[in-house]
Amino acid sequence: MNAERRIRIGVAGLGRAFTLMLPTFTQDDRVQLVAACDPLPAARARFARDFAAPAYDTVEQLCADSQVELVYIATPHGLHAAHVCLAAAAGKHVLVEKPMAITLEECDAMVAAVAQAGTQLIVGHSHSFNAPVARAVEILRSGQLGAVRMLHAFNYTDFMYRPRRPEEFDTARGGGVVLSQGAHQVDVLRLLACAQGQRRVCSVRAHTGNWDDARPAEGAYSALLQFDDGAFASATYSGYAHFDSDSLMDWYGELGQAKTAQDYGAARQRLSAHSGADEAAFKAARNYGGSLYQAPAVQASPAHQHFGHVLVSCDRGDLRLMPMGVEWYLDAEMRVQALAPPLWPRKEVVDELWNTLIHGEPLVHGGKWSRDTLAVCLALLQSGREQRDIIPR
């Protein structure tokens, strides 16, 4: 793709989120990494070598760099709000990782900061950017299947047994699966439900699970979301590394990579091999610039990214979202609408950046949208604690 020009990106935080976005940034010629910041000297040194660009100690220094047009904020959840406000005050556009923040008050401050600065705030990556989700939205918007009535999302992963820092087990600091993983699932469900017009989640009833004393945070949930027009959605997630729901996705992993049954249990095995060691140090060693870091392969994924099993039920049929496309279940037939394999991972994120910043198109994953996703996630947590229906704020 020959871009008219490049969006100049400065990266705040060179950890796990950055490593997942790195293949996107390096393969999409509409963007250019021009600077970064991170507290770890090894990460800064590697970035400077890889991109021949400055790597700073602090976000303040990054935001002061005149070459930076947009700041990609991939710092810990609890720092998102402060860092977005710093970037906005410096006149920068912002791409911030999900969850947008950990409180609604922080979200409101972020939205106000970019409005005052006249800059744009995009929240992602969430799996609602995925091409099968976008195609399903187009189908639902066309009206061919009638009204959306019911949605179901179901994902079982090894999230809780990937290396973690201590705050990642502290719910008040954004730890556990609800804010980190629920943000994906709720975003997908809301985007599909809103394909035919704005719908608001008006009630959440949930149960949460915290079942491993060694990893003390919510590792599972099941929730019923009621929309204000009568449609409803169920969302179930487990990060306890037992059943692997990629078995329902033709053995394609969340990132679109091919898997086999032999991959089962890999997260627990890696963690067990480092038992007794400093887990946060182990995580840092596997991240960008660390001694155990392995650069992602630069090759096309065979399938699109996904977030587990997603089914949409309408008046005249159901849609099932899959890594290779969208399955239609109609009155008298079942058919598959295949999608071409992705050109590179998460291209859709840059599509939205490009369309918004260069062509002035309206944002999908903007601040208000993502604030409402967080409101549902926080209601889910509250419902799990109080065992009652909660109206998201």
C-alpha positions, -999 to +999 in steps of 0.1 A: +000+000+000+014+034-010+004+059+016-001+096+008+020+102+039+028+085+071+012+090+106+042+096+129+037+075+160+055+078+194+051+047+216+045+051+254+053+017+269+073-011+251+056-040+269+033-068+259+007-046+242+034-030+220+048-064+209+014-074+197+010-042+177+046-042+164+039-063+133+011-039+124+033-009+128+062-024+108+042-038+079+017-009+073+034+019+054+008+044+065+025+047+099+060+053+111+075+047+145+095+079+153+100+078+191+092+058+222+095+059+260+099+031+286+113+028+321+135-001+311+169+007+296+170-025+276+137-018+259+148+018+250+181+006+237+165-020+214+139+005+201+167+030+193+186+002+174+156-011+156+141+022+144+170+046+145+148+068+166+149+084+201+138+065+231+130+085+262+127+078+299+093+095+304+060+101+287+065+139+292+097+138+271+080+117+244+051+142+242+075+171+238+090+155+207+079+176+177+082+147+153+055+128+172+020+133+157+002+105+176+010+089+209+002+052+212-003+046+249+005+010+259+013+017+296-004-001+325-042+004+327-040+027+357-018+052+339-039+055+307-058+086+319-028+106+330-009+097+299-037+106+275-041+139+292-004+146+289-005+138+251-036+159+245-020+188+263+009+186+240-014+187+210-010+150+200-036+126+187-039+094+209-043+057+204-047+042+238-049+005+246-080-010+261-094-007+287-097+030+281-091+036+319-102+020+352-128+045+363-155+065+345-143+097+360-109+091+343-127+084+310-146+117+313-113+135+319-097+119+289-126+129+266-126+164+279-088+167+274-088+158+238-119+179+231-101+209+246-070+202+226-089+196+193-072+162+189-086+127+183-088+098+208-090+062+195-092+033+218-078-001+207-068-026+199-100-044+209-113-074+190-142-054+177-118-041+150-116-076+136-126-081+099-153-108+107-169-085+131-169-057+106-184-080+079-211-091+103-220-055+111-224-049+073-247-079+070-268-069+100-270-033+088-283-044+054-315-058+071-314-091+053-318-110+085-342-087+102-337-073+137-310-085+161-326-103+190-299-122+209-261-124+210-238-149+226-200-147+232-180-174+248-142-176+252-120-199+273-082-191+274-050-193+294-050-156+304-046-161+341-014-182+337+005-158+315+033-140+333+019-111+354+030-081+375+015-079+410-010-051+400-025-074+374-041-094+402-055-062+419-090-055+406-088-019+419-058-013+397-074-029+366-063-065+372-082-096+365-101-106+333-131-083+334-113-051+324-086-067+303-107-093+285-142-081+291-134-049+272-129-070+241-160-091+245-183-062+255-170-041+227-177-069+201-213-074+215-221-038+216-208-031+181-229-060+167-260-050+186-256-014+174-253-023+137-290-014+132-290+018+153-279+029+187-287+005+215-277+011+251-269-017+277-295-008+303-289-037+328-262-061+337-265-093+358-233-112+363-214-138+383-176-137+386-151-164+396-119-160+417-107-196+421-070-196+425-055-182+457-021-180+440-035-157+414-061-136+434-082-118+409-114-124+389-104-151+364-139-158+350-173-143+345-207-149+330-230-121+324-264-112+308-266-078+291-300-063+285-303-037+258-329-009+259-349-022+230-353-057+244-324-074+227-300-092+250-266-108+251-247-133+271-210-131+277-189-158+292-151-159+298-126-180+316-089-175+318-081-205+339-062-225+311-084-256+311-108-259+282-095-241+251-123-226+231-100-223+201-111-259+195-144-243+184-126-219+161-110-246+138-079-244+160-070-209+151-058-188+180-069-154+191-042-137+169-051-157+138-023-182+142-027-219+135-028-241+166-028-278+174-040-298+204-003-302+212-002-265+222-025-273+251-012-263+285+017-243+272+011-213+295+009-233+327+041-252+316+061-220+310+050-206+343+057-238+362+092-238+347+099-205+364+082-212+397+099-195+426+114-168+403+103-132+401+073-134+378+074-098+369+110-101+360+102-132+339+075-111+321+099-083+315+125-107+301+099-119+275+089-084+265+106-062+239+143-057+247+143-085+273+167-114+273+140-139+264+123-117+238+115-133+205+106-109+177+073-119+160+076-135+126+070-111+097+045-132+078+008-131+069-015-148+093-036-176+078-068-164+095-083-133+110-080-125+147-110-135+169-122-134+205-138-168+207-172-181+197-197-153+188-232-160+176-258-134+166-295-144+164-319-124+142-355-127+131-346-146+099-313-163+107-282-165+128-246-154+121-215-172+135-183-152+134-152-174+125-115-167+118-120-174+081-153-155+076-190-154+086-213-184+086-250-178+078-277-201+092-310-195+074-344-211+072-334-237+046-297-234+041-264-228+058-236-210+039-202-195+045-191-161+034-153-163+033-130-134+039-096-130+022-068-137+046-055-106+064-027-087+047-011-081+081-023-083+117-046-056+130-046-036+098-081-025+107-067-004+136-046+017+112-076+018+088-095+037+115-066+059+124-060+068+087-097+074+079-101+096+109-069+116+109-063+119+071-098+117+057-118+132+086-143+103+088-162+097+121-146+076+147-160+042+157-138+034+187-138+069+202-138+081+237-175+081+243-179+046+228-152+032+249-164+049+281-197+031+277-179-002+272-160+004+305-193+013+322-206-022+313-175-039+325-176-020+358-213-029+361-204-065+356-179-064+384-204-047+407-231-072+399-207-100+406-200-085+440-235-075+450-255-103+432-281-080+417-289-062+385-268-031+378-276-002+355-244+010+339-236+047+345 
